[in-house]
Amino acid sequence: MLNILEIRATEASKQMNVEMQKLTEQGVNENKLMKKLTEQTTQDTKSMMIISLISAVFLPATFLAVISSSLSICSKAEARSSHYLDLTSSFTLKTETC
């Protein structure tokens, strides 16, 4: 009787070990997938930072150029390029420091 209990306990232990090994393999596969996803996310983040930097530099100048040209056309006034450059550079610096 004791021998039968030992055999069943051994079989149950082997089955449990097989199931634990399967779970471990699944965990390893999931970790590999998470690492790949993290690397892709990091690359996307770098791309978005570059796009944001380009936008931060060119958007204020574009905005002021549109306003200057609109005011110039509407009021028939001549736009001075030095005034435009001063205003644009200060606006760009103010945007980048915020």
C-alpha positions as CSV (number, residue, x, y, z in Angstrom):
1,M,0.0,0.0,0.0
2,L,2.8,2.4,0.8
3,N,4.5,1.6,-2.5
4,I,1.3,2.6,-4.4
5,L,1.1,5.9,-2.6
6,E,4.8,6.6,-3.4
7,I,4.2,5.8,-7.1
8,R,1.2,8.1,-7.2
9,A,3.0,10.9,-5.4
10,T,6.0,10.6,-7.8
11,E,3.6,10.7,-10.8
12,A,1.8,13.8,-9.5
13,S,5.2,15.4,-8.8
14,K,6.4,14.7,-12.4
15,Q,3.1,16.1,-13.8
16,M,3.5,19.2,-11.6
17,N,7.1,19.7,-12.8
18,V,6.0,19.4,-16.4
19,E,3.3,22.1,-15.9
20,M,5.7,24.4,-14.1
21,Q,8.2,24.0,-16.9
22,K,5.4,25.0,-19.4
23,L,4.6,28.1,-17.3
24,T,8.2,29.0,-17.2
25,E,8.6,28.8,-20.9
26,Q,5.5,30.9,-21.4
27,G,6.9,33.5,-19.1
28,V,10.2,33.6,-21.0
29,N,8.4,34.1,-24.3
30,E,6.3,36.9,-22.8
31,N,9.4,38.6,-21.5
32,K,11.0,38.4,-25.0
33,L,7.8,40.0,-26.5
34,M,7.8,42.7,-23.8
35,K,11.5,43.5,-24.5
36,K,10.7,43.8,-28.3
37,L,7.7,46.1,-27.5
38,T,9.8,48.3,-25.2
39,E,12.5,48.7,-27.9
40,Q,9.9,49.7,-30.5
41,T,8.3,52.2,-28.0
42,T,11.7,53.7,-27.3
43,Q,12.3,54.2,-31.0
44,D,8.9,55.8,-31.4
45,T,9.6,58.1,-28.5
46,K,12.9,59.3,-30.1
47,S,11.0,60.0,-33.4
48,M,8.3,62.0,-31.6
49,M,10.9,64.1,-29.7
50,I,12.6,65.0,-33.1
51,I,9.2,66.0,-34.6
52,S,8.4,68.0,-31.5
53,L,11.8,69.8,-31.6
54,I,11.3,70.7,-35.3
55,S,7.8,72.0,-34.6
56,A,9.0,74.0,-31.7
57,V,11.6,75.7,-33.8
58,F,9.5,76.4,-37.0
59,L,6.0,76.9,-35.6
60,P,6.5,80.3,-34.0
61,A,8.3,81.7,-37.1
62,T,5.5,80.4,-39.4
63,F,2.9,81.8,-37.1
64,L,4.5,85.3,-37.1
65,A,5.1,85.2,-40.9
66,V,1.4,84.6,-41.5
67,I,0.4,87.4,-39.2
68,S,2.9,89.8,-40.7
69,S,1.9,89.0,-44.2
70,S,-1.8,89.4,-43.3
71,L,-1.2,92.7,-41.6
72,S,0.9,93.9,-44.5
73,I,-1.7,93.1,-47.0
74,C,-4.6,94.5,-45.0
75,S,-3.0,97.8,-44.0
76,K,-0.8,98.3,-47.1
77,A,2.1,98.8,-44.7
78,E,5.6,97.6,-45.6
79,A,6.9,94.9,-43.4
80,R,10.4,95.4,-42.1
81,S,12.5,92.3,-42.1
82,S,14.6,93.3,-39.1
83,H,11.5,93.8,-37.0
84,Y,10.2,90.5,-38.2
85,L,13.4,88.7,-37.4
86,D,13.6,90.2,-33.9
87,L,10.0,89.3,-33.2
88,T,10.4,85.8,-34.6
89,S,13.6,85.0,-32.7
90,S,12.2,86.3,-29.4
91,F,9.0,84.4,-29.9
92,T,11.0,81.2,-30.7
93,L,13.2,81.5,-27.7
94,K,10.2,82.1,-25.5
95,T,8.5,79.0,-26.8
96,E,11.6,76.8,-26.3
97,T,12.2,78.0,-22.8
98,C,8.6,77.1,-21.7
